[in-house]
């Protein structure tokens, strides 16, 4: 009986061990839940809405795939304000999230709070607008300098090699915007007939953008071109900038702009804008959450700068970009911006 009982106990132990192994393969003990914060420059800027949706989509995909689950906290200052963004970051650090992706309103104002997060064990990456002197592990974004040069090439293509040009920017000092301006100015250096007569700032505010553009049109009625470093005033809709609109429709003033959002595509179809330099807005959120997850959960490391790529849109491929927005399929490559 002792021998039989011993064998029975051994068989039972082996069966339990096998069951434990099988269960661990079905429900791994290592499955974890992660919470990442995705912080844009401002909540009142519609340009960030697609990135927000992208962040939620990637989180749901990772969770559905398993074994880990991912949630996203979408938060930020209402308007573009570096001081308020620091406060938002401090609140997120206090929550003890697993990682942060942030678009910085100012390249230096966010350095201390980013480093504070890292000291607290929370990895931080930047997207869209960088804080390169911080300890963030990577920056995801378009090469803004190259985008500015591309905008210069577009304007020269449509305006010609001479003319008076004005620039509209958002928050002065924002690194991504400053790099676009630097690229644009370098792009026109070889054309002494092109003069930048004014640069105006709207602080990422739609109404202020309308105001400063119209004031510039009044002060310089002979303007031949505009470079909108961002599309802020376009969100105000048709008729909000009558001086600029009349000059554009008459062909006296040619405008190029960053971003390729639906409102800009409509304005291009209407003849108000001649060229657009677009960013990968969906990827701001979609790719950032993937990078944060890979970094935290799997120890993956990234280069200092990850190029998100850019799109060049003109009258020749605007319909393809409109279709991408209508189908929410941004995976297809755009046709060339100019016939080959």
Secondary structure, DSSP 8 states (H G I E B T S, - for coil): -HHHHHHHHHHHHHHHHHHHHHHHHHS-TT--EEEEEEE-S-TT-GGGHHHHHHHHHHHHHHHHH-SSEEEEEEE--SS--HHHHHHHHHHHHHHT-SEEEE--SSTTTTHHHHHHHHHTT-EEEEESS--TTS--S-EEE--HHHHHHHHHHHHHHHH-S-EEEEEEESSTT-HHHHHHHHHHHHHTTT-TTEEEEEEEE-TT-HHHHHHHHHHHHHHTTT--EEEESS-GGGGG-TTTTHHHHHHHHTTS-EEEEE---HHHHHHHHTTS--EEEE--HHHHHHHHHHHHHHHHHH-----SEEE---EEE-TTTHHHHHHHHHHT---S----SS--
